Amino acid sequence: MLPYKTLIVLDRQAPASLSTQIVNALIRHIRQGVLPANTKLPGSRVLAELLEVHRKTVIAAYDDLTAQGWLVQHPARGTFVSSQLPEVKPRPIAESPKPGLAQQTGYSFGKQKQLAIPVLKPSSDLTFDDGFPDVRLAPIEQLARNYRNILKRGFQNHLLNYSDTNGSLFFRQQLARYLHDSRGIPATPDHIFTTRGSVMAIYLLAQILLAPGDVVAVGQPNYRTANMIFADRGTALLPIPVDEYGINVEALAEHCREGPVRMVYVTPHHHHPTTVTLSAERRVRLLQLAEVFGIIVLEDDYDYDFHYAGSPILPLASADSAGMVVYVGSFTKSIAPAFRVGYVVAPPNLIEELGYRRRIIDRQGDTVLEQAIAEMLAEGDIQRHLKKAQKVYHQRRDTFCQLLRDHFDDAISFTVPDGGLAVWAAFSPAINLTALAARGREQGLVFSDGRFYQPDQPVVHHTRLGFASRTPEEMERGVGILASILGGQP
Ligand SMILES: Cc1ncc(COP(=O)(O)O)c(C=O)c1O
């Protein structure tokens, strides 16, 4: 017989009745598999003796569990754990012995309130998202073909084994060539570290390069997740204004003269969230400042590939002769967010440190996926896909901006973005963006109410409206809903 006296610990001081405590304990053990289906339970008299309770208490508990479907009672044979367990339904709060039970019965832990912010995700077919790619365009056939082949031959060439913490060597070789050819970054595989997307890269870099109390300059506004990472590291955020030419580098220079700035985080190609591109003049000045004041420039080039106003502007990393820029990118916008492959380009000593840091949370990346993507780079599949996607997104940007102009001349203003996958839309101050987003959701159109992007502002009038993931027909439907809510023409 199982040690029921140990399994069912009764607290005679608890507000919950002894019978309820027996019920809860037995349900927990059934759920956890300690009492598998068809287990015979002790008779009520035996259990009552073991637990030192009245037999009626055990009978009441068994009856309750039988009524709920956890137990079955056979008159001649006894009481058994049911072979058909009920669906787990949350118990009404009133039945819980104490509010916050989970914390009182188990361990407790500190909660990071600043991190408890819901992630942005497309929650409806009709979403103007943060600027996500259209996964329907993703080159899945090629990826699946490569993946399948790797799984088939993986046993021979160790692809399925533990491998380099810094990422697949073949991937890093192909990526080095790709980064050189597409954006002039002079990297060798030793300068490259793979991650599961840009966010992980920023997080690991913050762990290594920053210490609590360090000053990190960020745009005002800035990519919120990066701010969360820096705040989580205990650094002091230094907000630098952003205008139509990007982050105000002269304002940064003034701060540098006043005290040390350890790092500046930038999204120069398409600033997040405003989409503006950092001007050539400010780029030169930023690199000078970095060299003179010893500021690490963390360049997050999250959607480099999608630029519509002429050729993409080369990253800061391609012009960084002083070695102050750490470059971060990923394939999550170029293939699909579900395929988590990103990278850092940095000097080999930092790459080595990244490897040590990663090893304790993620022994290595997804080497099979890295290999599959590397083969796509080698075959030119990614490059071909990006050319096609760029064309589609360019058209979608134009269609979307035209729709916004046609329908919301007074209500929404914006600058047509030179690149990226979203419009930074300014709603007229008369519009309550929070109420508008809530009404949109009721009508089947999901978009952010903007608070995610500017949490420090008491009232926000801006939000990002992603166009890339929506077909023209979907955009029209979405804009139609928005127009009808705003009282404009449907
Ligand atoms: C500025 C910026 N950086 C990084 C990321 C995250 O990219 P990843 O999916 O590669 O982690 C995003 C996602 O939208 C982003 O907007």
The ligand as a MOL file (V3000), in Angstrom:
LIG
                    3D

  0  0  0     0  0            999 V3000
M  V30 BEGIN CTAB
M  V30 COUNTS 16 16 0 0 0
M  V30 BEGIN ATOM
M  V30 1 C 13.8990 46.5470 -33.0610 0
M  V30 2 C 13.7280 45.0820 -32.9200 0
M  V30 3 N 14.7490 44.3430 -32.4960 0
M  V30 4 C 14.6230 43.0210 -32.3210 0
M  V30 5 C 13.4380 42.3730 -32.5740 0
M  V30 6 C 13.3010 40.9170 -32.2880 0
M  V30 7 O 13.7770 40.1770 -33.2880 0
M  V30 8 P 13.9540 38.6130 -33.1520 0
M  V30 9 O 12.6690 38.0050 -33.5560 0
M  V30 10 O 15.0690 38.3500 -34.0980 0
M  V30 11 O 14.3390 38.2910 -31.7430 0
M  V30 12 C 12.3510 43.0910 -33.0140 0
M  V30 13 C 11.0830 42.4000 -33.2750 0
M  V30 14 O 10.1620 42.8650 -33.8230 0
M  V30 15 C 12.4890 44.4700 -33.1970 0
M  V30 16 O 11.4520 45.1950 -33.5980 0
M  V30 END ATOM
M  V30 BEGIN BOND
M  V30 1 1 1 2
M  V30 2 1 2 3
M  V30 3 2 2 15
M  V30 4 2 3 4
M  V30 5 1 4 5
M  V30 6 1 5 6
M  V30 7 2 5 12
M  V30 8 1 6 7
M  V30 9 1 7 8
M  V30 10 2 8 9
M  V30 11 1 8 10
M  V30 12 1 8 11
M  V30 13 1 12 13
M  V30 14 1 12 15
M  V30 15 2 13 14
M  V30 16 1 15 16
M  V30 END BOND
M  V30 END CTAB
M  END
